[in-house]
Amino acid sequence: MPLRSPGCYMCRKRKIRCDETRPFCKKCATHGVACPGYRTEEGSGGLEFRDQTGLTVQRAELRYREQNGLSKGRKSSSSSDSSCAGDGGVVEALMPYQSAQSAGSESISPAFTDLLSPAVVRTQLYSTFMDLYLPQVSSGMRLDHFSFYQLLATSPTTESALLESLDALSLVSIGSLSKDRTFLTQSVRTYGKALTSLRKAIVKPGALHNDHLLAATNVLSQCAFYEEIAQRANGWSTHTQGCQQLIAARGPESLHSELALLLFSNLRHGALCAALIQRKAPFMARGEWRAKAREMQGLGRDWSTGFYDAAMLVPGLLERHDRLTMAAAVSEMVDTFVLVELDDLLAECEVLEQKLRECMADWQEQALLNESWTHIFEVGGSFFYSERPIADFPSFCAVCPDRTFTSAFTFPSFQIAYMASLYWLCMHFLRSTVQSLHKLRHAIDSCWFPKTEQAVEEDELLKLTFNLCKTLPFFCEPASGSTGHVGIFLPMRTAAIYFTQRGHWGYAKWVRAVRDSVFTKGLSPPNVGNSFVPTSDIVGARTAPRTMGLSSPSLVSETSSGDGEDPLVPAPAATAGNVPEKAMLTAAWKAFQSSQAATSPDSSIISEVHTGSSSSTWTSYT
């Protein structure tokens, strides 16, 4: 008797040679059909077990329709039709996944496809997306930033822009991880449909206060982290700016619903990251927005509020530093005025530094009092993180062979790791700024020196940068999900710039190796545009901030947004040969003077937002 073929069901049915690739054969993928899987191995007693989840869902829906007198091809109401409009592409994209989950489905009639309602398909799609994208959440460790998608996926809505944006993000995240072209192609189409729906919706009356439109914009910004979409669409910075403009135009008093409050928390993180990159004060650093955050903290919503309240002030100090540096380079006559502002800025940096250190001390105290915070018990206390050999991070080690760092930090949960990395990030920006201000202060008055306890040594900045690097392996482990990969973009960029400026080429090479080895599943660093990075490497040098490039020329040429460069490849500093230096410095001095007359660094931006209509606010999408 001839041996039974070990090939997959589809290849045996089509009578072609199967390549027997597991879990699904590549022959099926080549011919554009879903591989239903293989028969079980011999020795199982002649029994063959197959996942019947898909058929169970189909039979349940058929039974429901029969009990309610519904036909196979129609939904129960017109509202269902409208809520599922445009879902055909999602069903089409998910059908191969559905077939793969139901191995041995040769006998399934094509009529069963009609029984899979778009609502059922979308539920399965979102569930798979959240399993892959979101980190594992510890009980008692709520962070509103990560509760946002869970609420969106379970809340009913008929807003096409939101449904399509969620579909696009789900499809591109699943497709990128599985390298499935069907998912990726459909994600690009759905992303385009979401943008079209958004453009139409934002010109309607009441669009400004529509929480679902704000949510859709936020979701679209996450799509820009995926190369499949980023190379064809607006960049992350464009979407982030659109989100911030809309919520700024609404004002904090308009945030009442659960979704609106979650959006506020989610956007606050994006605003902080964008502001640190751009070195400009975000509107959320204004008093009314900080008061709104403290109001939420009083309701016990999110333990990170206190930290964000302080961290939001860091970018404003960076902006003032850059203006001072430019102003000091214009003329000796402004030194006296600059000196007063410089001393005030140093004092504010000292106060903010103390607030940030208090946050870290509070987290350390939580490790003593709260078991969910405690990672390791040692003689003399408990700690919320510990340093472990790099071999303890198997997923990271499997993809990154560079062992420049032989150890890394591990944490009791992703939420704690995430906040710790933000703390080290903000401290790096703040202490680097203080060091630069000390050099500028001494350049103006050569008899002035910082106090010993206030001086910023190079070892301190190097240690902060090392701390950022040692969080990256933890974010690459499965427990961190795809969110962990997104979370390493800014720490990685900051470390790369620091190592490059200071000439630590071995460490800069390690950061590059991490990028090249980790981002192989569709994610890529976002385009963030050019930002100013101060160059004060030489004590006493009065150099204007130089433009630091953020993406490689090849990436810029491939993207339609063109709003950034590789964070790991710094561009050359501006020189008298390519920038009219005197004109640049004069303009900077005028900007500095104007900033002193304004109530806050971002007052002009806020004024423009509040006086504009909802349609003009969304120029990025229209």
N, C-alpha and C positions, 0 to 999 in steps of 0.2 A: 504494500500500500504506500503511495507517495507521501512524503512528509508534508505536514501542514505548513503553509507559507507563514513566516514570521512578520511579513509586511503589515502595514496599516490597513484598515478596513477599506479606505478609499482606493488605494493602489491595487488591492486584491480585486475590488469590484471593477476597476477600470482595466485589470489585467496588464499592469505595467510593473516593472521592477521597482520596488520601494528601497529608498536608501536607509530606512530603519533608524533615522535620527529621532532621539527622544527629547522632549515628550511628544513632539509633532514632527512629521517627516518634512524635509525641505522640498521634496517633489511636489507635494500638495501646494506648498507656498508658491513654488515656481509657476504652477498652472493656475494660480489664483483661486484655489478651492480650500475649504476648511478641512484640516486633517482631523478625523474623528477619533484617532488614537489606535491602540493595538489591543489584541487579545491578551489575556493574562497568561503568565508562564505555566508550563505543565507542572504537575505536582500539586495542584490545588484541589485535587479530588474531582476534577471535571467541572467544577463550578467556576463561573466567570462573573465577577462583581464589577458593576459599572455605576458611575454617578448618575442618578436619575433626577437630580435637582431640577434640571431644565424641564423634563417631562412633567414633573410634579407641579411646577408653576403653571405649565400649559393646561394640565388637567384641572387644576383648581380654578383657573380663570374660565375654562369652558363650563365647569359646573356652576360657577357663579352666574354666568350669562344665561344658562338654561333656567336657573331658578328665578332669574329676574326678567325672563322673557326677552332677552336681548339677542339680536342677530350677531353673526360672527363679524360682520364687516363694519358695524356701527357702534359708537359709544352711547352711553345712556343719556347724555344731554349735550346741548350745544356748548356749555361751559367746558366740558371735557375736551371737546374738539378744539376750542380756542386755546386751552392751556397746553395742549400737546401739539400745537401747530408747529410745523417745521421739524418734527421729530423723525421724519423718515430717514434722514441721513444718520441719525444716532442709532436707530434700529439697524440700518444697513451695516454700520461700522461694528456694532456689537454682535451681529449674528455669527461671525466666525468664532468669537469668544464663547458665545452661547453653545455653539456646536461642539467646540473643544471641551466644554464642561460636561457634555453629554456624550461620552465616548460610545461608539457603536450605534449611532443614530441612523443607520442605513434605512431602517424601516419607517422613519418619520416622514410623514407626508408633507409636501410643501404647504399644504393648507394650514399646518400648525403655525407657520410663520405669522399668519394673520392673528393668531390667538395671543401673541406677545404684544400687549398694548404698549405704547410709548411710555406710559407711566411705570410699568413693570421694568422695562428696559432701563429707563432713567434711574430708577431706584437701585438696580444692580450696578449700573455705571458709577453712580455716586458712592456707593458702598465700597466698590473696588478702589476708586480714586482715594477715598479717605484712608483706607487701609495702607495704601502706598505712600501717600503724601504727608499725612499728619504723624507727628511723633507719638510714642506711647505716653499716655498721660497718667500721672500718679494721682491717687485720691488725695483730696485736700490741698491740691496744688494748682488751683484754677489760675489760668492766665487768659484773660479775655481775647488776647491776640490769637490764641489757638482754638477758641470756642466759636469763632466766627463762621467757619465752614460747616461745622456741625449744625448750627442753626439754619444756615441757608439751605442745606441739603434736606432738611426735614420740614421746612416751612412751605406751605402752599403759596403759589404765586402764578399770575397770568402774564407777568411782565416778560415779554419775549427777550429783551436785552439781557436780563438776568439769567433766564433759562439757557440761552445760547452761550453766554459767557461761561457759565458753569459747565455746560457740555464741552466747550472748547478746551477748558483747563483740564477736565477729566480725561478727555480723549488724548490730548497731547502728553499728559503725564503717564498714562497707561501705555500709550504707543511708544513713547521714548524709552521706557523701561523694558518693554518687550520687543522693541525694534520692529513694530508691526506697521507696515506702510499704509494699510487700510485705515488704521486709527489716525496716523499722522496726517494723511491726506484729508481725511474728514475733519480733523481738528482745525486745519487751516481754513477750510470752507466755512466751518461753523464760526470761527473767529471773525471772518469777514462779514458773515450774517449778523453777528452780535454788534459789530461796529455800525452796520447799516441801521439796525434797530435802535441803537443808542442815538444816532444822529437824528432819527425821526422823532424819538421820544423826548429829547431835551428841548425841543421847540414848542412842546405842548404846554398849556397853562398848568401850573402847579408842579412842573418838573423839578424846580429847585428844591422842593421839600419831599421829593419822592425817595424814600430810603432805598428802594430796590434799584433805582438808577445809580445811586451812589455805590451800592454794593456791586453792581455790574462793572462799574469803572474800576473798582478795586480788584475784582477778580481778573479783569483783562490785564491789569498791571502784572499779575503773577504769570500770565501766559507769556509775557515778554522775557521771562527767565529761560524759556525753552527755545533752543536754537531753531527748531522747525518753524516757529512763528516769528521769532525775533528777526530773522534774516529777511522777512517779507513785510514787516509791520512797524508801527511806531515803537520806540524804545520804552524801557521801564520808566525813565525819567519823565517822558511825556505823559504817560498814564498817571504817574504819581502826582505830577503837577496838576493834572485835571482833577484828581480826587481832592487835593488840598484846596484848590480854588473853589470847588463846589461847597465843601463843608465850611470854608471860611465865609462864603457868601451867605450861608444859612445862619451862622452864628451859633454859639453854644446853647442859647436858650431854646433852640429848636430840637434838641436831642432829648427825646423822651422814651421812645419805644426801645424794646430790648435789642432789636436789630441796630437802631441808631447808636446806642451806647456801645455795642460791640464794634461797630464800624469806627467809632471814635477811638477806641483803644487800639484797634488794628492800624488805623491811619496814623496814630501817634508814633508808632514804631517806624513806619515808612517815612514820616516827616523827619524824625530824628536822623535816620540813616542818610536821607537825601541832603539834609542841612549840614551834616558833618562832611559830606563829600563836597558840597558847594561852598562850605565855610561861610554860611549866611544864616542869620537868626530865622527860625521858622515862625510862622504865625502862631503856632501852638505854644510858643514861649510867652505870649502876651498874658496879662493878668487874668482876663476873663476865662481864657481856656484852661489855665492852670487851676483856677477856682473850680471849674467844672470837673477836672480830674480829681481834685481833693474831695469834691462832693461825692463822686463815685467811690472813692476810697472809704469815706464815712459809711457807705452802705455795705462795706465788706466785700466788694466785688472782686478786687484784684490786688494782690499783695505787692505788685511791682509799681504801683502808682507813686509812692514816695521817691523811688529811684528816678522814674521818668521826670518827676517834677524838677529834680536837680539837673538831670542829664540834658533836658531841653534847653537849658541856659548855656551849655557849652558852645554850640555853634555861634551864638551871638558874640561871645568873647573872641572866638577865632576871627570873626568879621572885623571887630574893632581892632584886633592886633594887626590885621592886614592893612587896614586904613592908616593906622599909626606908622607902620613901617614905610608905607609909601609916602606919607606926609613928611616924615623925618628926612627923607631923601631929597625933598624939593629944595629946601633952602635952610641955611643956618638961622635965619630970622625966626623960624617957627619953632625952634628948639624949646624955648621957654614954655610956650603953650602946649606943645607936645609932651613936655615933661610932666605937667600937671595931669594930663589925661592918662599918661603912662602909669603914674603912681596910683591913680584911681583904679585903673584896670588891673594892676598887680594886686591891689587890695581885694577886688572882687574875685579874682582867681583864687586867692587864698581862702575866702569864705566858701566858695563853691567846692573847692577841693575838700574842705572839712565836711561838707554835707555828703559828698560822695563817699568819703571814708566812713562816715557814720552808717551809711547804708550797708557797706561791707561788714562793719562790726555787728550790725543787727542781724545780718544773714548768718554770721558766725555764731551769734547767740541762739539763733533758731536751731542750729545743729545740736546745741546742748539741751534744748527744751522740746523739740518737735522731732519725732522719729522719722517722719517723711523727709526731713532735711538732712538727717545724719547719714553720712556715707561710711565713716570709719571711726571707731573708738580707739583712742590711744591714751597712754598715760599723760595726764595733764589736761585732757579735754577731748571734745569731739569736733569733727571737721566735716564741712559740707562738700569737700572734694579732696582727692588724694592723687599723688603722682604714682603711676604704675608703669611697668615695662611696656614698651611698644608692642610686644608680642601679645599683650592682653587685648589688643584691638585687631582681631583677625581679619575683619572686612577691609580695614584700612591697609593692613600689611599685605593683603592679597593683591591689591591693585597698585600700591606705591612701594617700589623696592628701595627708595632712598632712605637711609637710616641715619641721616644727619642728626635727627632728634631720636634718642634711644628710649625716651619715656614720654608719657603724655598724661593729661589730667582725666580722671573719671569722676562722675558725679552720681548722686542718687536718682536724678531724673533729668530729662531734657530741659524742662523749664528752668531749673536751677543753673544748668550749664549755660543756657542761653543768656540769662541775666548776668552771670559771671563774666561772660565774654564781652557783653556790652559795658560792664563796669571797667574792665581792663582797657577797652577801646576808648571810652571817654577819658579815662585817666591818662592814657597815652597822648591824646590830643591836648588835654589841658596842661599836662606837665611839659610837653614839648613847647607849648605856647609860652609858659612861664620862663623856660630856659631862653627862648628867643627874646622875650621882653627884658630879661636880665642883661643880655648882651647889648640890646639897644640902649638900655638905661646907662650902662657903663660907657658906651660909645659917646653919649651926650655929656656925661660927667665922668671923667676918668678916675676921679677920687671916690666914686660910689662903687660899693660891692654888696652883693646880697648877703644876708645873714647865713651863717653856716647851716642852720636847720631849714632854711628856705631854698638853698641852692639845689639845682637839679643836675645831678651827676649823670654822665653818659651811661653808667651801669644801671641806673634806675630805669631809663628809657629802654635799654636793651632787655632788661628783665620783663618789663611790661609787654614788649613785643614777643619775647619768648613765651609768655603766658598765653598770648593770643594764638601763637603757633601750636601750643600744646593742647588747645581745645579742639583743633581741627580733626584729629583722629576720632574723638568721641562723636562728633557730628557726622562722621562717615559710617557709623555703625547702623545696623538695621533699626534699632530702637528709635533713632532720630528721624527716620523716614526721609522723604525728599526734602522736607522742610529743613533738615539739618544741612543738606548740601546748599540750599539757598542761604542759610544762616552764616556760612563761612565766607561769602563773597567779600563783605566789607573788612572783616579781620584779615583776610588774605591780601586784599589790596593795600591795607594800611601797613602790614608787615613788609610787603614787597617794596613799597615806596621807601620805608625807613631803611631797610637793608641796602637798597640801591644807593640812596643818598649817602649813607655812612660807609659804603664800600665793603659791607659784609657779603661778599659775593657767594660764598658757600651757602649761606642761609637763603640768599635770594634765589639761588639755583634750586634749593629744596622747595621753596614756595612754588616755583615754576613746575617742578616735578609733581607736586600735589595737584596743581591745576590740570596738568596734562593727563594724569592717571585717574583722577577722581571724576572729572566731567566727561565721561564717556557714554552717558545714558541720556543724552539730549539736553541736559542743562548746560548753560554757559554763562559766564559773568556778564552782567547787564551793561548796556551802553549808558554811561552816566554823564557824558559831556566833559568838558575841561574844567578843572578847578584849580585854585591857587594854592600852592604849597610853599611856605616860606623857606627861603634858603639863607640860613644864618650859620653856616658851618664854621665860619671864621669869626672868632670873637672880635667885636668892634666893627665888623663889616656892615655897611648900610646898603644892603641889596634889596631891591624890590622883590616881592614874591614872584616866582616864576611859574609859568604854565606847565602843569604836569599832564602829559598825555595819558589816555586811559584805554586805548585799544590799538591793535596792530593795523597798519594800512590796509592789509588784505581784508580785515573784518569790516573796516569802514566802507570799503568799496563794495562789499557784498550786502550791506544793510541799506534799506531805504531811508531809515531814520537819520543815519549819519551823525548821531549825537554822542559819540564817544570813541575812546581808544582803549587799548588793552591796559588794564591796571598794572600789569607787570612789566610794561615797557615804557619808561619815562621818556618824554620828549625833551629835546634840548631846551635849555633856558633861553628866554628872550634876550637878545643882545641889541646893541645900538645899530647893528647892521640890518636887522630885520624888523625892529620896532622903533618908532620915533620916541626915544626915551624921554626927552623933555616934555613932549606933549602928553605922554602916558602919565608921567609924574604930576604934571599940572592938573590933568583931569582927575587923578586920584586925590589930589589935595582939595579940589573943589568938592568932590564927593564926600571927603572927610568933613569939611566945613558944613555941608548940608546935613550930614548925619547928626552933627551936634545940635542943630536947630530942631530936628525932628523929635517927636516924643519917644520913638523907639526906632531901631534900625529897620523894621519892616512896616512902618506906618504907611508909607506911600503905597506899598503893595496892598495892604488891607483896605485902604481908602479906595483904590481902583476896583478891588473885588466887590466891595459893598455897593458901589455906585453903578456897577454894570448889571446888565440883565442876565438871565440864566443862559441865554443863547450865546452872548458875548463871552461869558465866563468859560464856555466850552469851545473856545476857538480851536483847541487841539483836535476836536472831533468833527468840526464842521468845515 
